[in-house]
Amino acid sequence: KFVTSIAVQLATSISALRQYVNDAVTERSDIASRSLRDQWHELVFGPLSKLDGIGRRTLYVVVVDALNECDEENDIQVILHLLVEVRSLERVRLRVFLTSRPEMELS
C-alpha cells in the first residue's frame, strides 16, 4: 500500500505525472502484488524520471507518517533506500518528511 498511496498522491498533485502512472498500471495490472522495489520503479521513480527532462527544476514534498507501522521490519530499510534513489533525478527534487515512533531505529 505504501508505494501505491505515494503514486496516487503524486499523480493527483502533479498533472503531468498522471498519464505516466496510468500507463504503468495499465502495462502491469498485477503491480499491487509485486515487491516494494518493483512497485516503486514502475509507479513512482519511472514516472518521475520521465518528468525529469521536462521544463524547469521542480520541488515536491512527500510526507510519510508512521513509518514504524510497516508490516515487515525489512520494508523500512527498503523504503528508505528507495526514497534516496530519487536524488539521481536532476530536474525533479523530492523532499521527504518522515515520522516514526522514537524507539524505532532508522538507518
trRosetta pair geometry for C-beta under 8 A, 3 or more apart (Angstrom, degrees):
i j d omega theta_ij theta_ji phi_ij phi_ji
1 4 5.9 -69 -146 48 36 106
1 5 5.7 40 159 -26 74 111
2 5 6.0 -66 -155 34 21 110
2 6 6.6 16 155 -15 62 107
2 36 6.9 9 62 -129 121 108
2 64 7.9 30 -153 -135 105 115
2 70 7.3 -3 -56 -109 140 92
2 75 7.5 148 -2 172 151 123
2 79 6.4 -64 149 -105 157 127
3 6 5.7 -54 -148 37 35 111
3 7 6.1 35 154 -21 67 107
3 36 6.0 158 -31 -150 128 67
3 39 3.8 123 88 124 155 121
3 40 5.2 -112 -121 -71 132 63
3 43 5.7 113 153 64 104 132
3 44 6.2 -116 -160 -17 91 123
4 7 5.6 -52 -144 37 32 114
4 8 6.3 34 156 -20 65 105
4 31 7.8 133 -87 115 103 105
4 32 5.9 16 -66 -109 144 90
4 39 6.7 -68 -49 -169 74 131
4 43 6.6 -54 -99 171 52 171
5 8 5.9 -54 -147 36 29 109
5 9 6.3 25 156 -16 64 109
6 9 5.9 -60 -148 40 29 109
6 10 6.2 26 156 -17 66 109
6 43 7.7 115 81 116 90 114
6 44 5.7 4 110 -90 118 134
6 62 6.4 23 -139 -147 105 134
7 10 5.9 -57 -144 39 28 108
7 11 6.1 24 159 -16 65 111
7 21 5.3 150 178 -138 103 127
7 39 7.8 -114 -29 168 135 92
7 43 3.8 -48 -91 159 148 114
7 44 5.3 -114 -83 -67 85 80
7 47 7.6 102 -139 27 95 143
8 11 5.9 -58 -143 41 27 108
8 12 6.2 29 156 -21 63 109
8 21 7.8 159 -85 164 39 153
9 12 5.7 -55 -147 35 28 112
9 13 6.2 16 158 -10 64 113
9 62 7.6 116 98 -127 133 89
10 13 5.9 -66 -145 45 29 103
10 14 5.6 -18 173 21 71 114
10 17 5.6 -65 139 115 95 159
10 21 7.3 150 86 -63 100 143
10 44 6.7 106 20 -125 156 84
10 47 7.7 137 113 95 132 132
10 48 7.6 -54 176 -71 152 101
10 60 7.1 53 -126 171 95 155
10 62 7.6 -24 -72 -91 100 111
11 14 6.7 -66 -117 58 22 80
11 17 5.2 -127 -105 107 57 100
11 18 4.5 103 -170 -104 90 60
11 21 4.2 -81 -83 32 133 155
11 22 7.5 127 -151 -36 144 78
11 47 7.7 -25 -81 150 93 164
12 18 7.7 89 -71 -92 27 102
13 60 7.3 122 111 -141 135 117
14 17 4.0 50 97 7 112 119
14 18 7.3 -173 94 -33 63 74
14 51 7.4 -20 160 -96 140 157
14 60 6.9 -40 -59 -97 128 140
15 18 5.7 -30 -159 -5 41 120
16 19 7.7 -53 -177 24 37 98
16 20 8.0 25 140 -4 62 112
16 51 5.9 108 113 -110 120 108
16 54 6.7 -153 174 99 151 157
17 20 5.6 -67 -163 43 51 112
17 21 6.0 45 148 -20 84 108
17 47 5.2 82 -158 154 89 122
17 48 7.0 3 -119 -81 121 57
17 51 6.1 -33 -82 -54 86 134
18 21 6.1 -63 -152 38 28 107
18 22 6.2 26 155 -17 66 110
19 22 5.5 -54 -144 39 33 113
19 23 6.2 38 155 -23 66 104
20 23 5.7 -50 -147 34 29 114
20 24 6.6 32 152 -21 62 104
20 46 7.2 -167 167 116 114 85
20 47 3.5 138 117 -128 126 95
20 50 5.1 178 -111 54 146 146
20 51 7.5 -112 -1 -41 157 88
21 24 5.6 -52 -151 33 33 113
21 25 6.6 31 153 -16 65 104
21 43 5.9 49 -136 -156 88 71
21 47 5.2 -4 -61 -78 69 162
22 25 5.9 -57 -150 37 32 109
22 26 6.3 32 153 -20 66 108
23 26 5.6 -56 -147 37 31 112
23 27 6.2 28 157 -17 66 109
24 27 5.9 -57 -145 38 28 109
24 28 6.4 -24 170 30 65 104
24 31 6.9 70 143 -86 91 159
24 42 4.7 144 -169 165 122 85
24 43 5.4 178 112 -90 148 54
24 46 6.3 130 -93 82 133 134
24 47 6.4 -87 -23 -51 135 107
25 28 6.9 -81 -137 64 23 71
25 29 7.2 59 169 -102 63 46
25 31 6.1 -101 -117 21 59 142
25 43 7.4 55 -61 -104 81 99
26 29 7.4 1 -155 -68 24 78
27 42 7.9 -145 77 -158 113 117
28 31 4.2 89 112 -61 111 96
28 34 7.2 -10 164 -27 134 142
28 42 5.8 -40 34 -162 149 155
30 33 5.1 -52 178 43 86 110
30 34 6.5 103 121 -43 85 92
31 34 5.4 -46 -154 12 42 121
31 38 7.3 -152 -146 127 72 102
31 39 5.9 113 170 -111 90 77
31 42 5.7 -134 -132 97 124 148
31 43 6.5 119 166 -51 142 114
32 39 7.4 61 -110 -106 31 123
34 38 3.9 -88 151 88 127 135
34 39 5.4 160 80 -52 102 79
34 42 7.5 60 69 13 155 140
35 38 4.7 95 55 8 81 101
35 39 6.9 -146 93 -4 42 87
36 39 5.8 -59 -148 39 29 111
36 40 6.1 32 155 -24 66 108
36 75 6.2 140 -48 -138 156 87
36 78 5.1 97 83 128 142 137
36 79 6.7 -78 176 -71 145 72
36 82 6.9 -120 141 -36 103 152
37 40 5.7 -53 -147 33 28 113
37 41 6.4 20 158 -13 63 108
37 78 6.5 -96 -57 -169 88 117
37 82 6.7 -156 -110 -85 62 119
38 41 6.1 -60 -146 40 29 105
38 42 6.1 16 161 -9 66 114
39 42 6.1 -67 -142 45 25 102
39 43 5.5 -16 176 15 67 122
39 44 7.8 44 134 1 70 99
40 43 6.8 -70 -122 51 14 86
40 44 5.2 -45 -158 43 57 115
40 45 5.6 45 147 -9 81 110
40 82 4.5 -82 -145 -159 167 138
40 85 7.8 101 146 46 131 143
41 44 7.6 -29 -62 54 10 74
41 45 5.0 -38 -119 55 45 121
41 46 5.6 68 163 -36 58 101
42 46 5.6 -5 -134 13 22 140
43 46 7.3 66 8 40 14 104
43 47 6.9 -19 174 0 30 121
44 47 6.5 -72 -149 42 14 101
44 48 6.1 7 162 -12 59 115
44 82 8.0 75 74 161 136 117
45 48 5.8 -60 -142 42 27 109
45 49 6.1 29 159 -24 65 108
45 82 7.5 -115 -47 -171 125 91
45 85 6.0 -19 -110 111 136 128
45 86 6.8 -133 -109 -84 86 75
46 49 5.8 -57 -147 33 26 110
46 50 6.9 28 153 -20 61 102
47 50 5.7 -52 -154 29 36 113
47 51 7.0 34 150 -16 64 101
48 51 5.6 -54 -157 34 40 112
48 52 6.8 63 142 -47 64 91
48 86 6.7 -20 114 -129 158 100
48 89 6.0 -66 136 -83 107 161
48 92 5.1 -163 -178 112 98 167
48 94 7.3 -20 -147 -49 154 129
49 52 5.1 -23 -157 -7 43 126
49 89 6.0 -133 -100 -100 65 109
49 92 7.8 -115 -85 27 33 137
50 53 7.4 -57 -175 26 36 96
50 54 7.8 23 139 -11 61 116
51 54 5.4 -73 -160 38 52 114
51 58 7.7 -63 150 45 124 130
51 91 7.1 -136 126 92 76 112
51 92 5.5 77 94 -66 111 130
52 89 4.8 -128 -101 -154 121 97
52 90 6.0 87 -170 44 107 76
52 91 4.9 138 -160 40 54 100
52 92 5.4 -83 -91 -1 71 104
53 91 7.0 162 -68 16 16 144
54 91 7.2 176 57 109 49 154
55 58 7.2 36 102 -34 116 115
55 91 7.1 131 81 177 64 140
56 91 7.1 168 141 -156 24 107
57 90 7.5 -87 -104 141 101 65
57 91 4.9 -130 -102 -147 59 60
57 92 7.7 -151 -152 -59 61 21
57 93 6.5 43 175 -15 98 108
58 91 6.6 36 16 154 78 80
58 92 6.0 -14 64 -114 89 58
58 93 6.9 -166 94 28 40 79
59 93 4.6 -26 -104 76 70 111
59 94 7.9 164 -157 -84 54 23
59 95 6.4 22 -172 -11 100 109
60 92 7.0 -10 9 -169 112 89
60 93 7.1 161 23 85 64 57
60 94 5.4 -19 70 -110 95 68
60 95 7.2 -173 91 26 43 73
61 94 7.8 147 -98 -163 23 55
61 95 4.8 -24 -108 71 73 102
61 96 7.7 164 -160 -84 57 26
61 97 6.7 20 -176 -7 102 107
62 83 7.9 -143 75 -131 138 111
62 94 6.1 9 -2 -174 113 103
62 95 7.2 171 24 85 67 49
62 96 5.0 -18 69 -109 98 73
62 97 7.3 -175 91 26 48 69
63 96 7.9 157 -90 -161 26 53
63 97 4.8 -17 -112 67 72 106
63 99 7.9 16 -177 -4 87 102
64 67 5.6 52 133 -72 114 96
64 79 7.8 147 -156 161 161 134
64 96 6.4 6 1 -171 111 100
64 97 7.1 173 27 86 65 52
64 98 4.9 -10 68 -111 106 70
64 99 7.1 -169 98 26 61 66
65 99 5.0 3 -131 48 56 119
66 69 4.5 19 147 -2 108 120
66 99 6.3 -2 -41 94 39 97
66 100 6.9 100 -147 -108 24 49
66 101 7.8 35 -135 -34 66 79
67 70 6.5 -4 174 -27 58 104
67 76 6.0 93 158 -126 104 99
67 79 7.1 -165 -147 90 108 148
67 98 5.4 9 -35 -168 137 106
67 99 6.7 164 -3 80 89 42
67 100 4.2 -48 52 -80 99 105
67 104 7.2 166 87 129 95 159
67 106 7.2 46 99 -94 145 127
68 76 7.5 16 -102 -93 40 135
68 100 4.4 116 -34 -157 95 89
68 101 4.5 -24 -3 13 167 96
68 104 4.4 -127 -95 -71 115 151
70 73 7.3 128 92 -100 113 22
70 75 4.1 -162 177 84 134 123
70 76 5.1 -166 25 -58 152 79
70 79 7.1 -142 -91 -10 143 139
71 75 6.4 67 54 -4 69 152
72 75 4.3 108 68 -21 88 103
73 76 6.4 -42 -175 14 45 110
73 77 8.0 34 139 -5 65 100
74 77 5.7 -55 -163 37 50 111
74 78 6.2 50 144 -21 76 106
75 78 5.4 -56 -146 39 36 113
75 79 6.0 39 156 -22 70 105
76 79 5.9 -54 -148 35 28 111
76 80 6.5 27 155 -18 62 106
76 104 7.6 -149 -134 179 162 121
76 106 6.7 -113 163 -114 122 80
77 80 5.8 -55 -149 35 30 111
77 81 6.5 27 155 -15 65 107
77 107 7.4 -8 -109 72 93 73
78 81 5.9 -60 -152 38 30 108
78 82 6.3 29 153 -19 66 109
79 82 5.7 -57 -146 37 30 111
79 83 6.3 33 156 -21 65 105
80 83 5.9 -53 -149 33 30 112
80 84 6.7 32 153 -21 62 105
80 106 6.7 151 -82 -169 145 96
80 107 7.7 134 101 90 168 30
81 84 5.7 -55 -154 31 34 114
81 85 7.1 49 148 -34 62 95
82 85 5.6 -39 -161 10 39 119
83 86 6.4 -40 -175 8 43 112
83 94 7.6 -132 -163 111 77 127
83 96 5.2 7 -169 -46 132 168
84 87 6.0 -24 178 -2 58 115
85 88 6.2 -36 179 10 58 112
86 89 5.7 -34 -174 13 62 114
86 92 7.2 -85 -173 109 99 104
86 94 4.4 -27 143 37 152 130
89 92 4.4 -25 135 56 140 94
89 93 7.6 -160 91 -72 102 37
89 94 7.6 62 50 -6 131 101
98 106 7.5 137 122 -138 146 165
100 104 4.5 -91 151 64 121 143
100 106 6.2 135 38 -49 159 127
101 104 4.9 103 67 -16 80 107
